[in-house]
Amino acid sequence: MGDIIVITGLAQGMGREVAKMLAQAGDTVAGFDVDDESVGTLRKELEGTAGDHFLTTLDITDRPGILKFRDQVLEKYGNVDTVLSNVGIGFFGPFEEISLEAALKCLEINVIGAAAIFQAFIPSLRARGHGKLIAMSSLVGQVPFPFESIYAASKFAIEGMVQSMRYELEPFGIRLGIIEPAQVSTDFAAKIHKIPPQGSPYRERAQRFITRDEELIKTAPTPIQAAKRIVGVLKCEKPKMHNQVDFMSTFFLVLNRFLPRFLRDMILLNHMDIKVKKQA
């Protein structure tokens, strides 16, 4: 008998591929996404797979909606085995020039969204004495990149929240883990990349950052490749706290752990082509 796995933000990208792989393997997938059309097409794709599914359209900021979703899932299946918090939005721009209202929305979705879905299912997992909570973070949750200050803040928050929760929940048999991809070949970054306006002191370096990022994405793992690694974490009985899905995230995390800061900074600035160029 397969596992019952809850996934938020499952209609596109890695989440969609994870849902398909789990269903094809006989696991039950219960999840939601704000994109109604994509939820509908995924529902059709899951029809006829070995596993059951319960999909609905829901905004991660809808707290009562999340509790209703939880009640529907538990009524239908009795329990869940794993919860994957996969909802997240990107955020790009020089900190000096960003909208703090937009930043608040990012933090609400990325951090409080994860907190809400975990909090909703913790009582049932605790009562069973078994289960897993897995959060989608990012390389920038440990290695902050320039022009991604708010996004990095949201992922640092995820890392801290999950590691703190571990001390509270492991005595009840609940395992926790974090997935930390660097880049995956999707349009996630392209949706948020916006060159600062003419006259911005950050414009030229931000443009170089975007150009370099677009180059790296061409050779990044595909959503299917990343999903295979994510499914491995979801199905592992005792997942590690920190899990990578690509070489770049593993490489930078090793550097972050062992190299002095000035060397780490030099490597990062060169890697993303954003060193300050000396005036002629």
C-alpha positions as CSV (number, residue, x, y, z in Angstrom):
1,M,0.0,0.0,0.0
2,G,1.4,3.4,-1.0
3,D,1.8,6.5,1.2
4,I,-0.6,9.4,1.5
5,I,1.3,12.5,0.6
6,V,0.1,16.1,0.8
7,I,1.7,18.6,-1.6
8,T,1.1,22.3,-1.8
9,G,1.9,24.1,-5.1
10,L,1.7,21.0,-7.2
11,A,0.3,22.2,-10.5
12,Q,3.5,23.3,-12.2
13,G,7.2,22.6,-12.3
14,M,8.8,20.3,-9.8
15,G,5.6,19.9,-7.8
16,R,3.7,18.6,-10.8
17,E,6.4,16.1,-11.7
18,V,6.6,14.9,-8.1
19,A,2.8,14.4,-7.9
20,K,2.9,12.4,-11.2
21,M,5.7,10.2,-10.1
22,L,4.1,9.4,-6.7
23,A,0.7,8.6,-8.3
24,Q,2.3,6.4,-10.9
25,A,4.1,4.5,-8.2
26,G,0.8,3.9,-6.3
27,D,1.0,6.6,-3.7
28,T,-2.0,8.8,-2.9
29,V,-1.5,12.5,-3.7
30,A,-3.6,15.2,-2.0
31,G,-2.8,18.7,-2.8
32,F,-3.7,22.2,-4.1
33,D,-2.5,25.1,-6.1
34,V,-3.8,28.5,-6.9
35,D,-3.7,27.9,-10.7
36,D,-7.2,26.3,-11.4
37,E,-6.5,25.5,-15.0
38,S,-3.2,23.7,-14.2
39,V,-4.9,21.8,-11.4
40,G,-7.5,20.6,-13.9
41,T,-5.0,19.4,-16.4
42,L,-3.0,17.6,-13.6
43,R,-6.1,15.9,-12.4
44,K,-6.7,14.5,-15.9
45,E,-3.1,13.3,-16.1
46,L,-3.4,11.5,-12.7
47,E,-6.6,9.6,-13.8
48,G,-5.7,6.0,-14.5
49,T,-2.5,6.0,-12.4
50,A,-2.0,3.4,-9.7
51,G,-2.5,5.9,-6.9
52,D,-5.6,7.9,-5.8
53,H,-5.7,11.7,-5.8
54,F,-7.6,14.6,-4.3
55,L,-6.8,17.9,-5.9
56,T,-8.4,21.3,-5.4
57,T,-7.8,25.0,-6.2
58,L,-6.7,27.0,-3.1
59,D,-4.6,30.0,-2.3
60,I,-1.9,29.3,0.3
61,T,-2.8,32.5,2.1
62,D,-6.4,31.3,2.7
63,R,-6.1,30.0,6.3
64,P,-9.7,28.8,6.7
65,G,-9.4,27.1,3.3
66,I,-6.3,25.2,4.4
67,L,-8.1,23.9,7.5
68,K,-11.0,22.9,5.3
69,F,-8.6,21.1,2.9
70,R,-7.0,19.3,5.9
71,D,-10.4,18.1,7.1
72,Q,-11.4,16.9,3.6
73,V,-8.2,14.9,3.3
74,L,-8.4,13.3,6.7
75,E,-12.1,12.5,6.2
76,K,-11.3,10.9,2.8
77,Y,-8.1,9.0,3.7
78,G,-8.1,8.8,7.5
79,N,-4.5,10.0,7.9
80,V,-1.5,11.3,5.9
81,D,2.1,10.1,5.9
82,T,4.0,13.1,4.6
83,V,3.4,16.8,3.9
84,L,5.5,18.6,1.3
85,S,5.4,22.4,1.5
86,N,6.2,23.3,-2.1
87,V,4.4,26.6,-2.6
88,G,6.7,29.6,-3.2
89,I,7.3,32.7,-5.2
90,G,10.5,34.3,-6.3
91,F,11.6,37.9,-5.6
92,F,14.3,39.8,-7.4
93,G,15.6,43.4,-7.2
94,P,18.1,45.6,-5.5
95,F,17.0,45.9,-1.8
96,E,17.1,49.7,-1.9
97,E,14.5,49.8,-4.7
98,I,12.1,47.0,-3.8
99,S,8.5,47.4,-2.7
100,L,8.2,46.4,0.9
101,E,4.5,45.6,0.3
102,A,5.5,43.1,-2.4
103,A,8.2,41.8,-0.1
104,L,5.6,41.2,2.6
105,K,3.6,39.2,0.2
106,C,6.6,37.0,-0.6
107,L,7.2,36.3,3.0
108,E,3.6,35.6,3.6
109,I,3.5,33.0,0.8
110,N,6.9,31.4,1.3
111,V,7.2,31.4,5.1
112,I,3.7,31.6,6.6
113,G,2.3,29.4,3.8
114,A,4.7,26.6,4.9
115,A,3.9,27.2,8.5
116,A,0.1,27.0,7.8
117,I,0.1,23.7,6.0
118,F,2.5,22.1,8.6
119,Q,0.5,23.4,11.5
120,A,-2.7,22.1,10.0
121,F,-1.5,18.5,9.8
122,I,0.8,18.3,12.8
123,P,-2.0,17.2,15.2
124,S,-2.9,14.1,13.1
125,L,0.7,13.2,12.6
126,R,1.5,13.5,16.3
127,A,-1.6,11.4,17.2
128,R,-0.3,8.6,14.9
129,G,3.2,9.0,16.3
130,H,4.6,8.9,12.7
131,G,5.0,11.1,9.7
132,K,7.2,13.5,7.8
133,L,7.2,17.3,7.1
134,I,9.4,18.3,4.2
135,A,9.9,22.0,3.2
136,M,11.1,23.3,-0.1
137,S,13.9,25.8,0.6
138,S,16.7,26.8,-1.7
139,L,20.5,27.2,-1.9
140,V,19.9,30.8,-1.0
141,G,18.5,29.7,2.3
142,Q,22.1,29.2,3.3
143,V,24.1,31.0,0.7
144,P,22.5,34.4,0.1
145,F,22.8,35.8,-3.5
146,P,22.7,39.6,-4.3
147,F,19.5,41.0,-5.7
148,E,17.6,38.2,-3.9
149,S,17.6,39.6,-0.4
150,I,13.8,39.1,0.3
151,Y,13.7,35.7,-1.4
152,A,16.8,34.7,0.6
153,A,15.2,36.0,3.8
154,S,12.2,33.8,3.2
155,K,14.3,30.7,2.7
156,F,16.6,31.5,5.7
157,A,13.3,31.7,7.7
158,I,12.2,28.3,6.3
159,E,15.5,26.7,7.3
160,G,15.4,28.2,10.8
161,M,11.7,27.3,11.3
162,V,12.1,23.7,10.3
163,Q,15.3,23.1,12.3
164,S,13.6,24.6,15.4
165,M,10.5,22.5,14.8
166,R,12.6,19.3,14.7
167,Y,13.4,19.6,18.4
168,E,9.7,19.9,19.2
169,L,8.3,17.2,16.9
170,E,10.8,14.4,16.7
171,P,9.9,13.1,20.2
172,F,6.4,12.4,18.7
173,G,7.9,10.4,15.8
174,I,7.6,13.2,13.2
175,R,10.7,13.5,10.9
176,L,11.6,16.8,9.2
177,G,13.6,17.7,6.2
178,I,14.6,20.5,3.9
179,I,15.2,20.4,0.1
180,E,17.6,23.0,-1.1
181,P,17.8,23.2,-4.9
182,A,20.0,25.9,-6.6
183,Q,18.5,26.0,-10.0
184,V,16.0,23.9,-11.9
185,S,15.3,24.4,-15.6
186,T,11.9,26.1,-15.3
187,D,10.6,29.6,-15.9
188,F,10.5,30.3,-12.2
189,A,13.4,32.8,-12.3
190,A,12.4,34.4,-15.6
191,K,9.0,35.4,-14.1
192,I,10.7,37.6,-11.6
193,H,13.8,38.9,-13.3
194,K,13.4,42.6,-14.0
195,I,16.2,44.9,-14.9
196,P,16.3,48.0,-12.7
197,P,15.3,51.2,-14.4
198,Q,17.6,53.6,-16.2
199,G,19.6,55.6,-13.7
200,S,19.6,52.9,-11.1
201,P,23.1,52.4,-9.6
202,Y,22.4,48.7,-9.6
203,R,21.2,48.4,-13.2
204,E,24.4,47.2,-14.9
205,R,25.3,44.5,-12.3
206,A,21.7,43.3,-12.1
207,Q,21.7,42.9,-15.9
208,R,24.9,40.8,-15.7
209,F,23.4,38.7,-12.9
210,I,20.3,38.0,-15.0
211,T,22.3,37.1,-18.1
212,R,24.5,34.7,-16.1
213,D,21.5,33.2,-14.4
214,E,19.8,32.5,-17.7
215,E,23.0,30.8,-18.9
216,L,23.1,28.6,-15.9
217,I,19.5,27.6,-16.2
218,K,20.2,26.1,-19.6
219,T,22.3,23.3,-18.0
220,A,20.4,23.0,-14.8
221,P,18.5,19.8,-13.9
222,T,15.1,19.5,-15.5
223,P,11.9,19.4,-13.3
224,I,11.8,15.6,-13.9
225,Q,15.4,15.1,-12.7
226,A,14.8,17.3,-9.6
227,A,11.5,15.5,-8.9
228,K,13.3,12.1,-8.8
229,R,15.5,13.4,-6.0
230,I,12.6,15.0,-4.2
231,V,10.5,11.8,-4.4
232,G,13.5,9.9,-2.9
233,V,13.4,12.3,0.1
234,L,9.7,11.9,0.5
235,K,9.9,8.1,0.5
236,C,12.9,7.9,2.8
237,E,11.9,6.6,6.2
238,K,14.5,8.8,7.9
239,P,15.3,11.7,5.6
240,K,18.3,13.9,6.2
241,M,17.7,17.5,7.4
242,H,19.4,19.0,4.4
243,N,18.9,17.6,0.9
244,Q,20.2,18.8,-2.5
245,V,18.9,18.0,-5.9
246,D,21.8,19.3,-8.1
247,F,25.5,19.7,-8.1
248,M,25.6,23.5,-7.9
249,S,23.8,23.5,-4.5
250,T,26.0,20.8,-3.1
251,F,29.1,22.6,-4.3
252,F,28.2,26.0,-2.9
253,L,27.1,24.5,0.4
254,V,30.4,22.7,0.8
255,L,32.2,26.0,0.1
256,N,30.0,27.8,2.6
257,R,30.8,25.3,5.3
258,F,34.6,25.2,4.9
259,L,36.0,28.3,3.2
260,P,36.6,31.7,4.8
261,R,34.1,34.4,3.9
262,F,36.4,36.4,1.6
263,L,37.0,33.3,-0.6
264,R,33.3,32.4,-0.6
265,D,32.5,36.0,-1.7
266,M,35.1,36.0,-4.4
267,I,33.8,32.7,-5.9
268,L,30.2,33.8,-5.7
269,L,30.9,37.2,-7.4
270,N,32.9,35.6,-10.1
271,H,30.4,32.8,-10.6
272,M,27.5,35.2,-11.1
273,D,29.6,37.8,-13.0
274,I,28.8,40.6,-10.7
275,K,32.1,41.9,-9.5
276,V,32.2,45.7,-9.5
277,K,34.1,46.7,-12.6
278,K,36.9,49.3,-12.2
279,Q,36.4,52.5,-14.1
280,A,38.9,53.0,-16.9
